[in-house]
Amino acid sequence: MGIQCFKDGHVRQSIMEDVDETTLLKQMEWEKIPPPPKPKPPTDKVLAAKKIQSWWRVTLVQCTLLHVTLRALIIQCWWRQVLARLQAKRRRAALELCARQLWAAVRLKSWVRMWRVRRRYCRLLSAVRIIQVYWRWRSCHTRGFFHGSYELTTSQLSLELDIFLGSQICRITDCILFPIKN
């Protein structure tokens, strides 16, 4: 047995019985609702009012759509400005990174060039020093010489030393006494 309720307030009851494999269905009859009355044809005033109302609704909808369109346009312009600022900020950051990398590369190249020039300078300086040592040794041996004599006695040593350096002569004479122990 089942009872069903509908929105319009009608109730339907179903009873199911099994009799020799035959199902009998009993239903309560529906309450009958009278049909709605037929509408009267509209008058000229009603038609004119409907036209005015439809025109006013169209005008309101157009005004609303215009406002919505303007607001959407304002939001779009604002969003485009935000995107442009973000893009400019990213572009500036990329340029700064590129400039920093370029500056680092230039600095590294400069250091390498400085190191190579310094190494070459140190080699040249070493070669100059070697040449100067040999030149000084040669000029000292060719320009000047020593000449000397000594006399040795039991109690003293007499030295005479002459050093000739080009046009200059240096003469050293000295007498060194030996201490004699008995």
C-alpha positions as CSV (number, residue, x, y, z in Angstrom):
1,M,0.0,0.0,0.0
2,G,1.4,3.4,-0.9
3,I,0.3,7.0,-0.4
4,Q,1.6,9.9,-2.6
5,C,1.1,13.6,-2.0
6,F,1.4,16.2,-4.8
7,K,2.1,19.9,-4.7
8,D,-1.4,20.9,-5.7
9,G,-2.8,19.1,-2.7
10,H,-4.1,15.9,-4.4
11,V,-3.5,12.6,-2.8
12,R,-3.3,9.3,-4.5
13,Q,-3.5,5.9,-2.8
14,S,-2.3,2.8,-4.5
15,I,-3.3,-0.7,-3.2
16,M,-1.6,-3.7,-4.7
17,E,-3.0,-7.2,-4.2
18,D,-1.7,-10.5,-5.5
19,V,-4.5,-12.8,-6.6
20,D,-3.5,-15.8,-8.8
21,E,-0.6,-14.0,-10.4
22,T,-2.8,-11.1,-11.3
23,T,-2.2,-7.7,-9.8
24,L,-5.2,-5.5,-9.1
25,L,-4.6,-1.9,-8.8
26,K,-7.1,0.3,-7.1
27,Q,-6.8,4.0,-7.2
28,M,-8.8,6.8,-5.7
29,E,-10.2,9.2,-8.0
30,W,-8.6,12.6,-8.4
31,E,-10.3,15.6,-7.2
32,K,-11.1,17.6,-10.3
33,I,-10.0,21.3,-10.5
34,P,-12.1,23.6,-12.6
35,P,-10.3,25.0,-15.7
36,P,-9.0,28.6,-15.6
37,P,-11.2,31.2,-17.2
38,K,-10.3,32.3,-20.7
39,P,-8.6,35.7,-20.9
40,K,-10.3,38.6,-22.4
41,P,-8.7,40.3,-25.4
42,P,-6.5,43.3,-24.3
43,T,-7.8,46.9,-24.8
44,D,-5.8,49.7,-26.5
45,K,-4.8,51.2,-23.2
46,V,-3.4,47.8,-22.0
47,L,-1.5,47.4,-25.3
48,A,-0.1,50.9,-25.0
49,A,1.0,50.3,-21.4
50,K,2.7,47.1,-22.4
51,K,4.6,48.9,-25.2
52,I,5.7,51.6,-22.8
53,Q,6.7,49.0,-20.2
54,S,8.7,47.0,-22.8
55,W,10.4,50.2,-24.0
56,W,11.3,51.2,-20.4
57,R,12.6,47.7,-19.7
58,V,14.8,47.8,-22.9
59,T,16.1,51.2,-21.8
60,L,16.9,50.0,-18.3
61,V,18.6,46.9,-19.7
62,Q,20.6,49.0,-22.2
63,C,21.7,51.4,-19.4
64,T,22.7,48.5,-17.2
65,L,24.6,46.8,-20.0
66,L,26.3,50.2,-20.7
67,H,27.4,50.5,-17.0
68,V,28.6,46.9,-16.9
69,T,30.5,47.4,-20.2
70,L,32.2,50.6,-18.8
71,R,33.1,48.9,-15.5
72,A,34.5,45.9,-17.4
73,L,36.5,48.4,-19.6
74,I,37.9,50.1,-16.5
75,I,38.9,46.8,-15.0
76,Q,40.5,45.7,-18.2
77,C,42.5,49.0,-18.5
78,W,43.6,48.6,-14.8
79,W,44.7,45.0,-15.4
80,R,46.6,45.9,-18.5
81,Q,48.4,48.6,-16.6
82,V,49.3,46.1,-13.8
83,L,50.6,43.7,-16.4
84,A,52.6,46.4,-18.1
85,R,54.2,47.3,-14.8
86,L,55.0,43.7,-14.0
87,Q,56.5,43.2,-17.5
88,A,58.6,46.4,-17.1
89,K,59.8,45.2,-13.7
90,R,60.7,41.8,-15.2
91,R,62.4,43.5,-18.1
92,R,64.4,45.8,-15.8
93,A,65.4,42.8,-13.6
94,A,66.6,40.9,-16.7
95,L,68.6,43.9,-18.0
96,E,70.2,44.4,-14.5
97,L,71.1,40.7,-14.5
98,C,72.5,40.9,-18.0
99,A,74.5,44.1,-17.1
100,R,75.8,42.4,-13.9
101,Q,77.0,39.4,-15.9
102,L,78.5,41.5,-18.5
103,W,80.3,43.6,-15.9
104,A,81.6,40.4,-14.2
105,A,82.9,39.1,-17.6
106,V,84.6,42.4,-18.3
107,R,86.2,42.4,-14.9
108,L,87.4,38.8,-15.2
109,K,88.9,39.6,-18.6
110,S,90.6,42.6,-17.2
111,W,92.1,40.6,-14.4
112,V,93.4,37.9,-16.8
113,R,94.9,40.6,-19.0
114,M,96.5,42.3,-16.0
115,W,97.9,38.9,-14.8
116,R,99.4,38.2,-18.2
117,V,101.0,41.6,-18.5
118,R,102.4,41.4,-15.0
119,R,103.8,37.9,-15.7
120,R,105.5,39.3,-18.9
121,Y,106.8,42.3,-16.9
122,C,108.3,40.1,-14.2
123,R,110.0,38.0,-16.9
124,L,111.4,41.1,-18.5
125,L,112.5,42.5,-15.1
126,S,114.3,39.2,-14.4
127,A,116.0,39.3,-17.7
128,V,117.1,42.9,-17.1
129,R,118.5,42.0,-13.7
130,I,120.5,39.1,-15.2
131,I,121.8,41.4,-18.0
132,Q,122.7,44.1,-15.4
133,V,124.6,41.6,-13.2
134,Y,126.6,40.3,-16.1
135,W,127.3,43.9,-17.4
136,R,128.4,45.1,-14.0
137,W,130.7,42.1,-13.5
138,R,132.2,42.6,-16.9
139,S,132.6,46.4,-16.6
140,C,134.2,46.0,-13.1
141,H,136.7,43.5,-14.4
142,T,137.6,45.4,-17.5
143,R,137.8,48.9,-15.9
144,G,139.5,48.2,-12.6
145,F,142.1,45.8,-11.1
146,F,144.0,45.2,-7.9
147,H,147.7,45.4,-7.4
148,G,149.3,44.7,-4.2
149,S,152.4,43.5,-2.3
150,Y,153.1,42.3,1.2
151,E,156.1,41.8,3.4
152,L,156.0,39.4,6.3
153,T,158.5,39.6,9.2
154,T,158.5,37.8,12.5
155,S,156.6,40.5,14.4
156,Q,154.4,42.2,11.7
157,L,152.7,42.0,8.3
158,S,153.1,45.0,6.0
159,L,150.5,45.4,3.2
160,E,150.5,47.7,0.2
161,L,147.3,47.5,-1.9
162,D,146.6,49.6,-5.0
163,I,143.1,49.5,-6.5
164,F,142.8,51.0,-10.0
165,L,139.2,52.0,-11.1
166,G,139.5,53.8,-14.3
167,S,141.2,57.1,-13.6
168,Q,140.9,56.8,-9.8
169,I,143.6,55.1,-7.7
170,C,143.0,54.0,-4.2
171,R,146.1,53.1,-2.2
172,I,146.0,51.2,1.1
173,T,149.0,50.7,3.3
174,D,148.8,49.0,6.6
175,C,151.0,47.3,9.1
176,I,149.6,44.5,11.3
177,L,151.6,43.6,14.4
178,F,151.7,40.0,15.7
179,P,151.6,39.4,19.4
180,I,154.5,37.3,20.3
181,K,154.2,35.1,23.3
182,N,157.2,33.7,25.1
